[in-house]
Amino acid sequence: ILAVGPEFQNRPNLGRNFVVVIGLPTVNQYEGYKAVLVAGGFFVALMAAATGVLNLLDSLLILLMLYLATGVLTATEIRRRAPFELILIIGCALGIAQVMLSSGLATTLANQIVTVFAYWGVWGALVGIYLITWLMTELITNNASAALSFPISLAIAQQFGVDPKPLLITTAFAASASFLSPYGYQTNLMVYSPGKYRYLDYVRAGLPLSVVYGIAVCALVPWFFPF
């Protein structure tokens, strides 16, 4: 997907290098004081959060109200652009994660992982949580898989009595490792039909990348963030 200027059509050999699916005119929505307000307001909001004047959520909420009050943003645009489906998925996943913690399911799953990988100790458990999160992220969204694996990682850290940071960081990396499936991540699915890809194309290209990526994460995370 390219956002190009008017001179783009005058360039040579466009037919050899590009397939034009659709052309949409681009409109610069923010000019003059609006552009200054958008950039300056965002910078001030980040600085307020970074210096501890406000927490990030409050700072961004105030910025949102400022945008609405000045007409930079409208309620209609928020409804049209806000990823409500994604918010719903993340919210449901976090709710399930909380139930997993309170019901003891996270501890039970952590026990199973520890049992299977007990020979390799806490490093083996780290590999186990990576594999589980990776398998989930190939089937559901990365946000949901991270939210579901988060309580399991905490339970494993508690069982071994170690710092949970390396396990949680491994969970975050594994949740972003959707290379084998077109359904696990939005960009994979975006190019699936326009590129005329087949499912096996993702497997052929993604399997070597998944192996190298997984080995690198499981080897380097405990090195940079010791237990």
C-alpha positions in Angstrom: 0.0 0.0 0.0 1.6 3.3 -1.1 0.6 6.9 -0.5 2.0 8.7 -3.5 2.1 12.2 -4.8 0.7 13.5 -8.1 4.1 13.1 -9.9 4.0 9.3 -9.3 2.0 8.6 -12.4 4.7 10.3 -14.6 7.4 7.9 -13.5 8.6 5.3 -16.1 8.1 1.5 -15.9 5.2 1.7 -13.4 3.6 -1.2 -15.2 6.6 -3.4 -14.7 7.0 -2.8 -11.0 3.5 -2.1 -9.6 0.0 -3.5 -9.8 -2.5 -0.7 -9.3 -5.4 -2.1 -7.4 -7.3 1.2 -6.8 -6.4 4.8 -6.7 -7.7 7.1 -3.9 -7.0 10.8 -3.7 -5.2 11.8 -0.5 -6.4 14.7 1.6 -4.2 16.5 4.1 -6.7 16.9 7.0 -4.5 18.9 9.3 -3.1 22.2 8.1 -2.2 25.4 9.8 -3.1 25.6 13.5 -4.6 22.1 13.4 -1.3 20.6 12.4 0.5 22.5 15.2 -2.1 21.4 17.7 -2.0 17.8 16.7 1.8 17.5 16.8 2.3 19.9 19.8 -0.5 18.4 21.9 0.8 14.9 21.4 4.3 16.0 22.4 3.1 17.8 25.5 1.0 14.7 26.5 4.0 12.4 26.2 6.2 14.8 28.1 3.6 15.1 30.9 3.5 11.3 31.2 7.3 11.0 31.0 7.9 13.6 33.7 5.3 12.1 36.0 3.0 15.1 35.9 0.2 12.9 34.7 0.0 9.2 34.0 -0.2 8.2 30.3 -3.9 7.3 30.3 -5.0 10.6 31.9 -2.6 12.6 29.6 -4.0 11.0 26.5 -7.6 11.4 27.6 -7.1 15.1 28.2 -5.5 15.3 24.7 -8.5 13.5 23.2 -10.9 16.0 24.9 -8.8 18.9 23.6 -9.0 17.5 20.0 -12.7 17.1 20.3 -13.2 20.6 21.7 -11.1 22.3 19.0 -12.7 20.3 16.1 -9.5 18.5 15.2 -11.3 15.2 15.8 -15.0 14.4 15.8 -17.1 11.7 17.5 -18.0 10.3 14.1 -14.3 9.9 13.2 -13.7 8.1 16.5 -16.5 5.7 15.8 -15.3 5.1 12.3 -11.6 4.6 13.1 -11.5 3.2 16.6 -10.8 -0.6 16.5 -13.7 -1.5 18.6 -13.5 -5.2 17.5 -9.9 -5.3 18.7 -10.8 -3.6 22.0 -13.5 -6.2 22.5 -11.1 -9.1 21.8 -8.5 -7.7 24.2 -11.0 -7.0 26.9 -12.5 -10.5 26.7 -9.0 -12.0 26.7 -8.0 -10.0 29.8 -11.2 -11.1 31.5 -10.4 -14.7 30.7 -6.9 -14.2 31.9 -8.2 -12.9 35.2 -10.5 -15.9 35.6 -7.6 -18.2 34.8 -5.6 -16.6 37.7 -8.5 -16.6 40.2 -9.8 -20.1 39.4 -6.3 -21.7 39.6 -6.4 -22.8 35.9 -3.2 -20.8 35.2 -1.5 -22.6 38.0 -2.7 -26.0 36.7 -1.4 -25.2 33.2 1.8 -23.9 34.6 2.2 -27.2 36.5 1.7 -29.1 33.2 4.4 -27.0 31.5 6.8 -27.4 34.4 6.2 -31.2 34.4 6.8 -31.6 30.6 9.9 -29.4 30.6 11.1 -30.2 34.2 14.4 -31.7 32.9 15.6 -28.3 31.7 14.4 -26.4 34.7 13.2 -22.8 34.4 14.7 -22.4 31.0 12.7 -25.3 29.8 9.6 -23.7 31.2 10.5 -20.6 29.3 10.6 -22.6 26.1 7.3 -24.2 27.0 5.5 -20.9 27.4 7.0 -19.6 24.2 5.7 -22.6 22.3 2.2 -22.3 23.8 2.0 -18.6 23.1 3.3 -19.1 19.6 0.7 -21.8 18.8 -2.1 -19.6 20.1 -0.9 -16.5 18.1 -1.1 -18.5 14.9 -4.8 -19.1 15.5 -6.0 -16.0 17.3 -4.7 -12.4 17.6 -1.4 -11.6 19.1 -3.1 -9.4 21.8 -5.4 -12.2 22.9 -2.6 -14.9 23.0 -0.4 -12.6 25.1 -3.3 -11.9 27.5 -4.0 -15.6 27.9 -0.4 -16.6 28.4 0.4 -13.8 30.8 -1.1 -15.4 33.9 0.5 -18.8 33.0 3.9 -17.0 32.9 3.3 -15.4 36.3 2.3 -18.8 37.7 5.5 -20.4 36.4 7.7 -17.7 37.8 6.0 -18.1 41.2 6.6 -21.9 41.2 10.3 -21.5 40.4 10.6 -18.4 42.7 12.3 -16.4 39.9 11.9 -12.9 38.4 8.9 -13.1 36.0 10.3 -10.5 33.6 12.1 -13.0 31.2 9.0 -15.1 31.0 6.8 -12.2 30.3 9.1 -10.7 27.7 9.3 -14.2 26.1 5.5 -14.2 26.0 5.4 -10.8 24.3 7.9 -11.9 21.6 6.1 -15.2 21.1 2.8 -13.4 20.6 4.3 -11.5 17.7 5.7 -14.6 16.0 2.8 -15.3 13.6 4.7 -16.3 10.5 3.1 -19.6 9.6 -0.6 -18.7 9.2 -2.4 -16.0 7.3 -5.0 -15.8 10.0 -2.9 -14.9 13.0 -2.0 -11.3 12.1 -3.8 -8.6 10.2 -1.0 -7.9 7.7 -0.7 -11.6 6.8 -4.4 -11.7 6.0 -4.3 -8.3 4.1 -1.9 -9.7 1.4 -3.4 -13.2 1.3 -6.0 -12.7 -1.4 -4.5 -9.8 -3.4 -1.2 -11.7 -3.6 -2.9 -14.9 -4.6 -1.0 -16.8 -1.9 -1.8 -20.3 -0.7 -1.6 -21.5 2.8 1.5 -23.5 2.1 3.2 -20.4 0.9 3.1 -19.1 4.4 4.4 -22.4 5.8 7.3 -22.5 3.4 8.3 -18.9 4.0 7.4 -18.8 7.7 8.7 -22.1 9.0 12.5 -21.2 8.7 11.8 -17.8 10.1 9.8 -19.2 13.0 12.6 -21.6 13.9 15.3 -19.0 13.8 13.2 -16.4 15.6 12.1 -18.9 18.3 15.7 -20.1 19.0 16.9 -16.5 19.1 14.2 -15.4 21.6 14.6 -18.4 23.9 18.4 -18.1 23.9 18.8 -14.3 24.2 16.0 -13.3 26.5 17.4 -15.1 29.6 20.8 -13.7 28.7 19.7 -10.1 28.6 17.1 -10.5 31.4 18.4 -13.2 33.8 16.0 -15.1 36.1 
